[in-house]
């Protein structure tokens, strides 16, 4: 990689259709958390979510991006230089509006919000993507007619054991558990956990111990605590906690739309980003991981926080504030979990932040 004074790297996705630069590469100062732009590329339109994998190129690491467009796509990029370069072809995902992707069992899996489906693409030896294989279409609906007339797969991720792939569907108020064959790329539905109707689950994060998962709901500002049984591949809801104080309202017609959930590396805290309310919620988790309680909320440092990310050290949180056009970073108090603002980088229409 090009020299960056020994700093770590962050990769920021942004909406090119809203004036964003696409993918921004930034150096991360290990002492202050500050971001310094190294390069950008718009080779993938509207790269709303990013993920890192491995390849056989000079730098080893490969960046994967979804293209959240009507005819959705996914691409691989060589990040051995400050400006990422396409690695192989940008591949159609055979689904509309993909919002998320993850690596699992030697494949990239995308969650296609518009078509309510999940797509599997093989990762080739050099890290590039092969043509889409399995496309698993969700079925169902929910009671919020404006948002839940049909399935809307919003996130997909492997469980900590690596044996299962979970897809979170806002339109059907459910999480699907699937088995992915590493040899063939076949994605098979194993089970479905139905959550409280009308909550609109958006994203999920696992407790580091692996026995619990936390589903952040978009249509109601709550997090659903679930037990996860990796041996059986089952998810069971055991509780629900508000991520906003009683009576709180957002700035968009009084509504707040939670977007991302993050769990501390030591499992003591959970954070949620809230669009509209424009805040970061701090929740304390008990020793079992099964009880979550709201501690406080703090400003996200901008407007409409679409994503929230914890840096590899676990000492800082980064909020991608889509509508104010900035990525803000915060120092996390290790005793209370409360983030304190430290700085901000102007990035037009940011959608996500990930770290190398």
C-alpha positions, 0 to 999 in steps of 0.5 A, a space after each residue: 500500500 501507499 505510505 500513510 505514516 503507519 496509520 490504519 485505514 478506513 473506507 467510507 461509502 457514499 451515494 454518488 447519486 447525491 453528490 458523494 465521491 463513491 468510496 473514500 480511503 482515509 488514513 486513521 490516526 491511531 492516537 487521535 482517531 482523526 481521518 485524513 483522505 488519501 483517495 476516492 473512486 466512483 467506479 461503483 455507483 452508490 456504494 452504500 455498504 462495504 466489506 473487506 476480504 482477502 485475495 491474491 493481489 499485492 496487498 492481499 486485502 480486497 474491498 467489496 461494495 454493493 451498488 444500491 441501484 435499481 439494477 443492483 450490482 456488487 464489485 471487488 476492488 484492489 486496495 493496495 494503493 490509495 485509490 481503489 482499482 476494480 478487480 474483475 467485473 462489477 457483477 449484477 446481483 439479479 436483485 434491486 437496491 442491494 443495501 448490504 453485503 457480507 462474506 461467508 463461506 468463500 462467497 459474497 452475499 448481498 441483501 437486496 432491499 428493493 426485490 426482497 431477496 438475497 444473492 450469493 456470488 462466488 469469490 474467485 481465487 484473486 478476490 474478484 467476484 464470479 457471476 451471481 448464483 443462488 438468489 433466494 427470494 423472501 416472502 411475506 409482508 407486515 402491518 405498516 402498509 407504507 413500508 411493509 407491503 412486500 419483503 425488504 431484505 436489509 442486512 445479511 451476515 454470517 453468525 460467529 460460528 460461520 455455519 449460518 447466514 442470517 438475513 434481516 427483513 424489514 418488510 416481513 418483521 423477521 430474520 431468516 437463517 440459511 445454510 450456505 454450501 461453500 462448494 456450490 454456493 447454494 443458499 438453503 432456508 433453514 428457519 425464520 424467526 418472526 418478530 413483533 409485527 410492525 417493528 421493521 427489523 433493519 440490522 442485527 449484531 452479535 454479542 462477542 460471546 456468540 450466544 445472543 444477538 440484538 436486532 435493531 428495529 427501524 419502524 419502532 425505535 427499539 432493539 430486540 434481544 434474542 438468544 442464538 443457538 449456533 448448534 441448532 441454527 435458531 434465533 429466539 426473541 427474549 426481550 425488547 428495549 427502547 433505544 430512545 427516552 420516553 417521549 423522544 421524537 425525531 426531526 423528520 415529521 416527529 419520527 425517528 428511524 434507527 439505522 445501525 447497531 454495534 456491540 462493544 468488544 467486551 460485550 458491556 455496551 450496545 450503541 444504536 444510531 437514530 436518524 431523525 432524533 440524530 443521536 447515538 443511544 448507549 445501552 448497558 448489557 448485563 453479564 449474560 448479554 440478555 438484559 439491555 437497558 438504556 443509559 443515555 443518548 448523545 448527539 451524532 455530530 450531524 444529521 441522519 446517521 445512516 451508519 455507526 462503526 466501532 474502530 478495531 481498538 474499540 475505543 472510538 465510534 464513527 457515525 456516517 451522517 448522510 444528510 449533513 455530509 460528514 463522518 464524526 468520531 467519538 471517544 468511548 468512555 470505557 467505564 460508562 460507554 458514553 461517546 464524547 465528540 472528538 472530530 469530523 470529516 466532511 464527506 458528502 452523503 456518507 453511507 457506511 464506514 469500515 476499517 482495515 
